């Protein structure tokens, strides 16, 4: 598949760079990919047309699954040091303004007493608030520490699929010099306006440009209005406004002195005035702030809400990842998290293929696994957006109504009138519905891969879910499920089962009766050239199940085994000891790694 226009290999280009992987984009997705590939020894060039990392906050919620990935990458402590625990911002506040009537408050991000245990049991990591411009700096520092080749101000102009890889034309924006990149593979991490996706005609499903938004980044000390009810997001709800963000959302960036004020607008009625004077006036009006409170505008940007996902994440040697593949509203805070998780899924597969340890068929599993997740995330984000839009509607607010009419409806809600109690019950139900946005533990942690060439189904169904799949996480070791977290003891230290297997490696978790797997793994390592470690987890094993937490979730017998991939997903399991452990393991890994597609092997 070729792009249109002048040939990439035009003779005017100054030089050619040869690399294994070209990563286009150096945001959250691209930087994560650059770090992971560098650690795997893959020669990688990462380019970005921008002069540096994100200049504005953008995304800000980092969930437990993403923090587990950062834990595996060795940067969890660095992220924590730059972040605020979300339990410290654990309210969802709805009010007419920050100085007006508080309409409702509910617990978010696992901070409520009825949520704490579910979130704590699910993961060794905590959700945090870290704005994207800060997170990207952490990632960039790590990439540079690893000597990753990151080139800002290098803009992709054209890209094409060739018979043996990828050919790209790039411009160095400072000098205007153009050069060619030849790569075995390319990863498009170039965001919601992906040039790669456009030039290679990736197809998308859904609807783009649903809603127009304006985000205003402000310096203003709101401690006196917010510290007693700390929240990540304050939803302003005022008469005459029925947008999904109400009259605006006030998102904390740095408690409690930096904020993003989001405003929805209808372009048919004209574009908003983005002068500093107009933006400050708008902030005072929506938030109810006094004239004497200082406000400084740091930035203002327009953007649009999308509801689209690529139907395929792969064209030959080129892959879409992050916002290049899925674009959705920020409701539920899944955007940057899904970006990191895309990179975590793809990087190890590229590493094994490029190092000759897996066949190219393994790469097909990336789209098989991540496209359904992207689709699910987009659908969930849109659903939570519509759930938010029900709030002003339930209060009786609508566009065009008078202030008096809207306030009368709000005051009636909290009165002792005959209909008010029923209205309050309806409103309480709508407030509870917001848990699917801000307490979506199952959505964040419960993603399962059900149709993948890199997962071997053991012939049993996934366990039936006992509770709401969005709100609650139910761990399983069924192939295609993420390795469950359980606290165990190793060398007198409490660690998680997620800490056992070294970064970037496959691992075989066995039990008390699992010694036969050790000999099998030795032989398979010699045959396939991989580094498969065997780890005994159970009562009085090397990894001691002192609390019985692992026994409660492992779903295999003492003589069985779990084959865990480098991204911590269970690829295969054997419930109990097979007739021939070597053959069972050989067959499983050969299929997972697509080894039959490697010439001369198997």
N, C-alpha and C positions, 0 to 999 in steps of 0.2 A: 504494500500500500504506500503510495507516494503522496507527498503534499504538492499543491499546485505552485506554479510560479517558477522562478529561476532554480536551476539545479543546485542542490546542496554543495556539490563538489566543483562549483564555479572556480576558474583558474585565478581569480583575483584574491582569493583567500590566502592569508599569510602563512599559516602552518596547520598541522594536523596533530591532534592529541588522541592517543590510543588508550582506552580504558576498558575495564570489565563492565562497569555499570555507570551510566549517566543518570544522575538524579536532578530533575528540573524543579527548582523551588527549594528554598531554605527557610521555611517556616517550621512549625511544630512537626509536620510529617517528614519533610526533607531532612531536617537536622537529626531527628530520631533515626531515620534510615541511614544517614551518613555515619552516625556513631556505631550502630549495630554492624554495618558492613565492614567498617574499619576494624572492629574487634574480631570479625571473622576472617580477616586477612584478605578481603576482596578489594581490589584496586577500584576506587570510586572517585568520580569527579562530581561535585555538587555545585550547581550554578543557580544564581538568582538575579533577576534584573534590578532588584531593589538595592539601595546602598547598604542595607544592614537588616537587622532583625526588626520585628514589628514595632512601629513607633507609638502605637496606641494600645490600650488594654485588651479590647476585643473579648475573647473567651476568658473565663475566670474560674470555672468549676473543674477540679481534677478529682475524679472518683477513685474508689478503692482499687479497681482493676488496673487502672493506669498507674497508680502509685505502686502496685505490685510489680508492674513492668519496670518502673524506675528503680525499685528495690533490686530486681534482678540485674539491672544495668549498673548498679552501684552508685546511683545518684539520688536515692530516696532522701538521704539526710540533707543533701544540698537543696533539694526542692523544699523540704520541710523548713529549712532555715530561712528561705525566702517567702514562705507562705504563712497564711493564717489558718489554724484549724477551723473547719466549718462548724464544728460544735460550738465555737466561740461566736458564731454568727447564725445561730440555730433557730431563728424565727423567720416566719413569713408574715409580713405586716401589711395590712390593707388599711388605708386611711384617706380622708378627704384631702389632707395635706400633712406635712410633718408637724405643723402647729395646729391642725384641726382635729376633727373627730377621728379616733381610731375605730374602724369598723369591725376588724377581725384580726386575730393573730393565731398562728398555728406553728407547730414544730417542724423544722426542715432538716434534711441531711443527717438523719439519724440522731438528732439532738434530743428528741422527746424521750421521756422515761419509758414509754412503751416501744421505742425504737432502738434504744441504745444496745440492748442485748443482741438484737438481730444483726445490726451492723458490726458489732464487736466479734460475734461468733463467725461471721462470714469471711473475715480477712485479718491478716496481721497488720494491715496498713489502714490509714485513716484518710477520709476525704479532706481535701484542703481547698482553700481559696487562694489562687495564685494567678493574677492577671497575665494574659498571654505575652505581653511585652517583657515581663519579668521572667516567665518560664523559658521563653526563647533564648534569653541571655544565658540562663543556666545550661541549656542544651548546647548553645554555641561554645561556651567555655569548655564544656566536656569534649565536644568534637575537636576543638583546637588542641586541647591537652592530649588527645589521641592522635594528633597530627593528621586529621582528616583534611582533605583538599576541598575547602569551601571557598567559592569565588563569587562575591557579591558584585554588583554592577556588570554582570555578564548575562546578556539577554539572549534567550533562544529566539532565533528567527525562523528556522525551518527544521523539520524533523521528518525522517522517512524510514520505513522498514526496508531492509535489504535482505538479500538471500542468506547472509551470515550474521545479521545483527541489526544495528541501528546506525544511521548516519545523520548528524545534526550540524546545522550552521549556527554559530554563536557570534554575537558582537560584544566586544569589550567597550562599555559605554563611555568610559573616560577617554580612551584613545580613538574610538570608533573603528578599531581594527577588527576584522572578522576572521574566524578560524573554523576549522572542521573538527568535530568530535566523532570518532568511530568507537562504538561500544558493542559489547555482546548483548546488553540489555539496557533498557531505559525505564525509569520510574517517574511518572508524571505526578509531582507533588506541588504543582503550580496553581493550586487554589480553585476557587469557584469560577474563574474566567479562564480556565485552562486552555492555553494555546495548543498543547499536545492533543487534548481531547478534540478540539476543533479541527485541527489539521488532519487528524487521522480518522475523523468522522465516527467517533464513538457515539453510540445512540443512548439517549436518555429517556426515561419515562417519568411522567409527572408534569407539574406546572411550574414554570419559572415566573419570577417578578410578580408575586402575589400581593405584596404589601410594600409600601414605601416607608422608610424609617430614617430618622435623624438621630444620631448619637452625639451628645455634647459632653466632653470631658472637662470637669470643673474642679478647681481648688476652692473648697469652702468648708469651714469648720462647723460640722453639724452634730458635734458630740452631745450638746445639751438636748437635742431632739431625738437622738438615736441610741445613745449608749445604754440606756435603761431597757431597751428592747432591741438588742443587736441583731441585725439581719443582713443577709447578703443582698436581698432585694426588697425594696419598699414599693408597693403598688399604690399609685395615687388614683383615686376614684372620685370623679366630680360630675355633677349634673351636666347634661348636654353632651356627654362623651361616652360612646359605647365601643371604643376600639378594644382590641385584644390586650393592649397594654394599659387600658383605661385612659387616664389623662397623662400617663407616663410612668415609667419604672425608674426608680433611683437605685442604681447598683453601686455598692461600695467597692472602691478600688483599694484605698488605703484607709483602714478604720481610724478615725471617722472624718478624714480631712480631704480625701480625693474621691470623686464620684463620677459615674456616667449617668446622665439623664437621657433616657430613650423616649423618643416622641414619634408616634405614627402620624402620617399625613396623607391627604388625598391630593395627588398631583393635578387632578382635574381642577381643583380649587386654587392651584398655583403652588409654586415652590416656596418653602419657608425662608424667611429672612435669616441669613447666617452671619450677620454682623455681630460683633461682640455685644453691642448694646442690646440688640434684639434677643440674643440668646440669654443674657443675664436677666432681662425683663421676663422672659418666658420661665426661667428657673424660679424666680421669686414668686411668680403667680402660681405655678403648679405646686411648688413645695411650701408655699405660704411663709416665705422668709422675709424678715424685716429689712428695710432699706439700709440700715446701718451694718448689716452683716456683709463682710467683704466676700466677693465672688470674683474669681479669675478664670477666664476661659483658656484652657490648655489646647483644645482641639475640637473640631466639629466635622462630622463626616456623614454623608448620606449613603444608604445601602438599601438592599431589597431582600425581602423574605422569599426564599425559594422552597420548592417541594419536588426535588428531582433526584434521581439516582441512575447511574449508568446501568444499562441492561447487561453489559459485560465489562469486566475489569481488565481484560487482556486482549490485545491484538498482536499476535506473534510474539515478538521480543519486547513489547512495550506494555507497561502496566499502569493503571490509574490507582492512585492512593490518596486518602484524605479528602479534602473538599473538592479535589478534581473529580472524584467519583461520586460523592454524595453531598447534597446541598440542602439544608433545611433550617428552619428557624432555631434560635438559640434556646427556646423553651426546653427544659429538662437538662440542659447543660451537657449534652452528649457529643457535641461537635468535635472539639479538640481531642477528647478521649478516644473517639472512634478513629481519629487520624493516627494517634500513637499506636493503637491496637492493629491498624492496617499494616503499619511498618513492622511491627513485632511479628506479625504473621508471615510477611513476605521475605524479610531479610535472611532468616536462616535457610529458607528454601533456595534462594539465590546462592547463598554461600556453599551449600552442599553440591548444587549443580555445577557451579564454577570450579569447585575443588575436585570435581570428578567422582564424587561420592554418591551422587543421585542422578537419575535420568531426568530429562526435561519434562517428562510427564508429571513430575512432582509439582511443577509450577502451575499446572492447571488447577490444583487444589486451592490456590490463592483466591481466584474468582469464585470457585464453587463454595468456598467458606465465607468469604467476606462480602460478596454481593448480597446474599440474603440478609446478612446482618445490617448492611447499609440500608437496604430497603425497609427493614424492620425499624431502624432508628429514625429514618425519615418519616415513616407513617406515625410513629409514636410522638415525634416532635410536633407534627401537625395536629394530632389529636389533643395534645396538651395545650397547644395554642387555642384551639376551639374551646377547650375547657376553661381557659382563662377568660375568653370572651363572654362566657356565661355569667361572670361575676357582675359586671355593671348591669347586665340585662336583668338579673335577679334582684338587684337593688332598685330597679325601676328607672334606671338612667337610659336615656336614648339621645341620639344626636338631634339637635334642633330644639330640645325642650328648654324652657326657661329655668333659671336658677331656682326660683321659688317652687316650681313644680317638682324638680328633682329633689330638693331638700325636704319637701313635704312627704315624698315617697320614702326617703331615708328615715325621717323621724317617725313615720308610721311603722316602719320595720321594728323599731325598738319601743313601741308604745304598747299599751294594754288593750288596744282595739280588738274587736272580735276576730279579725282576719290576720292580725300580726303574728300570733303564735304559729299559725300554719306557714306564714311567710318566713319566719325565723327557721323553722324546721327545713324548709326548702333551701334557704341560704346556707344552713349548716351542712347540708348534703353537698352543695356546690363547693364549699370550703374544703370538705373532706376529699372531694374529687381532685383538689390541687396536690394531694399527696402523690398522685401519679406523675406529677412534674418534679417535685423536690424530694421525694422519698422513694424513688423508683429503684430499689435495691435489686429486684429481680431482673429488671431491664439492664442494669449496669453490669451485673455479675453472671447472669444466667444464660448468656448467649451459647447456643449449642450448634455444633456442626453436624448436620444430619445427612448430607449427600456429598461426600468428598472422597476422592481417590486416595487421599492420605489418611483416611480413617477406616479401620476395619470393623465393621459391625459384628458383634458376637452372636447375632441371632436373637437377641432379646430386645424388647422395646425399652425406650427410656422410661424411667419410673414415672408414674402418674403424679402430676403436681397436686399437692394437697391444699395450697393456698393460692392467692392471686399471683399470677406469674410476673406481673409488673412490679408489685410492691414487695414481694418476698423472694428470697434466693433459696433454692433447695439444691444443695450440692449432690453430685453423683459422679461415680467413676465409670459410668457407661462410656464406651468409646464415642468421642465427639464432645464430651463434657470436659470442663476445666478441672484440673486436679484440685480436689477439696483441700481447704486449709484446715489443719488441726495442729494444736500445740503438742510437741514431743520434747524429749530431753536427749541431748547429745553432748557427751563430755561435760556433764554437769551444767549445761546451758540450755535454757528453754529456747527452742527455735520453732519455726513453722515447717510443715511438710513442703511448703513452697520454697524453702531455703536449702533443701537437701541436694538437689541436682545442680551441678555447676552451670554457670551461665553459658548458653549456646550449645548445650549438650543434650543428647537423649539420655534417659535414665530408666532403669527397671526397678520398680519398687516391689519387694517381696516380703514374705512374713517369716514366722518362726520355722516353717517347713520349707524354706526357699533355697537351701544350699545348692540344690541341683541346678538352679538357674545360674549360679556363679560359673560353673564349668561350661554351661551352654553359651554364656556371654563371651567367655574367653575364646571359644572356637569361632563364634560369629564375628567377633572383632577382627580375628585373623583373616577370615574369609572376605568380609566386606570393607575392612579398613576403617571402620568407625570406632569411636571411643565410647562404648556403651558401658556405663557404670552400673553396678548392682547394689542396691541399698536395702538392708533388712530393717523393716519398720514393724514394731510389735512389742508386746510385753517382754522386757529384758533383752531386747535386741539392741544392735548398735545404736539405732534410733529408737529410743525407748518410749513406748506409748504409755507413759506413767499415768496420764489422766483418762485413758480409755477413749480419747476423742477420735483417734484414727480408727480404732475398731468399730466405732459407731457409724463411720461413713465409707469404709473401704469397699464394701460390697463384693469382696472376694474371700476365699478361704486362705488359711495359713500357707498352703502349698501353691497358691496361685500367684499371679504377677500382673502388674500394670506397666505397660510401656508408655512412657511419657515423652512427648516431643519437646524440643527446645522452647516452644512457646507455652509450655505447661499444659497443653491439651493432651488428654488420654487418647493415644492412637490405636491401642489394642489392649485387650485384657484376656487373661486366662483365669477362669474362676478357680480352678484347682489344677493339680499337677497333670500335665498331659502325658501321653504314652512316650513321646519323644520330645523332650524340651528343646533340643538343638533344632530339630526340624520345625517345630512350632514357631520358634523365634526367627529362624531363617526365612520361613515363609512370610511371616508378618512384616519383617523389615524389608524384604525384597519387594513386597507390594507397596509398602508405604513410600519407599525411596524410588519407586519406578525403576528398579535396577535392571529389569528385562529390556529397558530401552537403551541401556548402555552397551555398546558393542563389546563383545568379548567377555562379558560377565553374565553368569547364570545362563 
